């Protein structure tokens, strides 16, 4: 199950939002910490209840397969608006 929006800047830097945060909320937190790295579409995704980071496309498939959602607004990618 998808539990949070997340941004993965590097292999070691994963920023996870709070419940019902959108990616813009996570990006704002990153910027407040003074991090200036570019945040690209490939950096954006979600974290599962098992702590696994999934990029938007894989997260969309995961949410559909698990029955968490029945339709994606912008297939094949998952957006926080699809969930909350």
C-alpha positions in Angstrom: 0.0 0.0 0.0 1.2 3.5 -0.8 1.5 5.5 2.4 3.4 8.8 1.5 4.7 11.0 -1.2 8.5 11.0 -1.4 11.5 12.6 -3.2 14.6 10.6 -3.7 17.5 12.9 -4.4 20.3 10.4 -4.2 20.6 6.8 -3.1 21.1 8.0 0.5 18.7 11.0 0.5 15.1 10.0 0.7 12.6 12.6 1.9 9.2 11.3 2.9 6.1 13.4 3.4 3.7 13.3 6.2 0.3 11.7 5.9 -1.5 13.3 2.9 1.4 15.6 2.0 1.8 16.3 -1.7 5.1 16.4 -3.4 5.1 20.2 -3.3 5.1 19.9 0.5 8.1 17.6 0.5 9.9 19.9 -2.0 9.2 22.9 0.3 10.8 21.0 3.2 13.8 20.2 1.1 14.3 23.8 0.1 13.9 25.0 3.7 16.8 22.7 4.6 18.9 24.6 2.1 19.2 21.8 -0.5 19.5 23.2 -4.0 19.7 20.0 -6.0 17.3 19.9 -8.9 14.1 17.9 -8.3 13.2 16.1 -11.5 10.2 14.0 -12.3 12.4 10.9 -11.9 13.1 11.9 -8.3 9.5 11.9 -7.4 7.6 8.9 -6.1 6.0 7.3 -3.2 6.9 5.0 -0.2 5.0 1.8 0.5 4.0 0.5 3.9 7.1 -1.7 3.6 9.4 1.3 3.2 10.1 0.8 -0.4 10.5 3.8 -2.7 8.6 3.6 -6.0 8.8 6.1 -8.8 5.5 7.4 -10.1 4.9 4.8 -12.8 5.7 1.8 -10.5 3.7 3.4 -7.7 0.7 3.7 -10.1 0.9 0.0 -10.9 1.3 -0.9 -7.3 -1.7 1.1 -6.1 -3.9 -0.3 -8.9 -2.7 -3.9 -8.3 -3.2 -3.7 -4.5 -6.8 -2.2 -5.0 -5.8 1.0 -3.2 -7.3 2.9 -6.2 -9.3 1.9 -9.2 -8.2 4.6 -11.7 -5.3 6.8 -12.4 -6.0 10.4 -13.4 -2.8 10.7 -15.4 -1.7 7.1 -16.4 0.6 5.5 -16.0 1.9 7.8 -13.2 0.5 8.0 -9.7 0.0 11.5 -8.2 -0.9 12.3 -4.7 -4.3 13.6 -6.0 -5.1 10.0 -7.0 -4.8 9.0 -3.3 -5.8 11.9 -1.1 
